[in-house]
Amino acid sequence: MKKVILAAFVLGTCTAAFAQQQLKFGPKAGVNFANLSGVDNSEMKTGFHVGAVAEIKFNEKFSIQPEVVYSAQGTKNTTTVPVLGDVKTTWNNDYINIPILAKYYIVDGFSVEAGPQVGFLVKSEAKIESGNSSIKDDTKDDFKSTDFGLGFGLAYDLPVGMFVNARYNLGLSDIRNNTSSGDAIKNNVIQVGIGYKFD
């Protein structure tokens, strides 16, 4: 709950600080294609994201866009274990992400966006499947509560207020709690979404 309040405060502070500029805000949602670098034999996992966006336009070309987004991330992999055979593991890591993006409009409606992102882990669960059996394990203690990354993307605003966007979120920090051995594990997420911005 504290993380939700913090996220709302950050979004509200950013919008209030630039209230004299042209302001648009609204909801957004879409699909995630997530992976964790550093996990052996990892495969892309499909998830979702949903949240709110505010755009502060300084002129026709440049704006700042803070967001608060609930994002279902993680990865999956399959390993072969003697006797058990193929064992499939799916990591479901859910974050509240707060990106703050700089947007530049190349032509009317079409923009490129980039900026930093901080994420707060709200849930982590591993689902292990072998044959007809499966178990779930709470793995939140295995991961750090905070993640840092960069977002890069493209967006197109329709005249009616709707927009579509595609973004790549590159994790910069090792999200493991135990970093004494093994490769760093970092979030990597491709997002495709739609939304609506009110004037």
MODAKA-V15663 format. One line per field, one symbol per residue. ss: DSSP state (2 for helix, 1 for strand, 0 for the rest). phi: phi as a letter, one per 30 degrees, with the letter a starting at -180 (. if undefined). psi: psi as a letter, one per 20 degrees, with the letter a starting at -180 (. if undefined). A space follows every 10 residues. Layout:
ss: ???
phi: ???
psi: ???
This chain:
ss: 0222222222 2222222000 0111111111 1111111000 0110111111 1111111000 0111111111 1111111111 1000111111 1111111111 1111111001 1111111111 1111111111 0011111102 2210011111 1111111000 0111111111 1000010000 0000011111 111111010
phi: .ddddddddd dddddddcdd ddbbaldbal ccbcabdjcd hdbdcdbbba abbbccccad cbacbdbbbd bdbkababbc ceididcccb ccccbccbdb cccbddbejc bcbaldbcbc dcabbcccbb iccabbbdcd ddbddbbbab cbabbbcddd jdbbabbccc dccddddccd aiddcbdbbc bbbbabcdd
psi: hhhgggghgg ghgghhhkhi rppqrarqra qqnqroqipp kqqpppbrqq bqqppophah hprpnqqopp poabaqrpqp pqghbppppp poopqoqnqo qpppogrohp qqqqrrppqo phqppppppo cjqqqqpojh iiqqipqqaq ppaqqppqhi iqqqqpqpoo phqoiqhojh rrqqpqpppp pprrappq.
